[in-house]
């Protein structure tokens, strides 16, 4: 009996003569939220399809709990929200979710679920009249319906406005709080930076990073950015600090994480010459560039 909601060990996948997944090892514990990052073609969708049992893999093992992908138990324990979610346009939101509940043999509070995802006022409108964001919310209601042990979300905020994005991550937090392991494939780095427990990065079918944001920052050793606003003479401040003048009145310096306190003490010694200070540690975008070795543009 495993204590992991998802276990992937040394998985390989070939497409023709090309290997698209190289010895992937990744696991999620119940209640854990993990962001799966990578450029298009990095292997995210292929890995998700393998987890769902939609495609075979050449080597390694995947288990949802103790179940094999594609088995009845695995399908019952797994929920999937694709980026391009699609439902029957002639049905209403209420009818569609009721159908899913009947197919799964569950008794559910359909109205409560639809209200929870922001579709309370639209549950009796036909899905054909829904916006992409509304269809995405309906898909999330389907995820909540199953009370899954594992939720796979592929670009879940696609088509959502900023408020709906916040609501979605609040629901993801609720899922995790109930013990559901959540794997989020996303390009929205700023969002997942603050709302996940761990970051996994794929590059050309290889898992190049898998750790907490803090540990990845330490491993990368990327510099901290200090921006100091001069009280009067930015040129003199830049010369004294050995930094670069930016934005007219400010000076920017970069320092290694282990030199941060030394740099702050040096800035404090400048006294009234310093009007203000901003410190920016490496962000997820910086770490992504470092580990994926690819530009975001």
Secondary structure, DSSP 8 states (H G I E B T S, - for coil): --SEEEEEEEEEEEETTEEEEEEEEEEEETT-EEEEE--TTSSHHHHHHHHHTSS--SEEEEEETTEETTSHHHHHHEEEE-SS----TTSBHHHHHHHHHHHHT----HHHHHHHTT-TTTTTSBGGG--HHHHHHHHHHHHHHTT-SEEEEESTTTT--HHHHHHHHHHHHHHHHTT-EEEEE-S-HHHHHHH-SEEEEEETTEEEEEE-HHHHHHHHT--EEEEEEESS-HHHHHHHHT-EEETTTEEEEEE-GGGHHHHHHHHHTTGGGEEEEEEE---HHHHHHHHH-S---
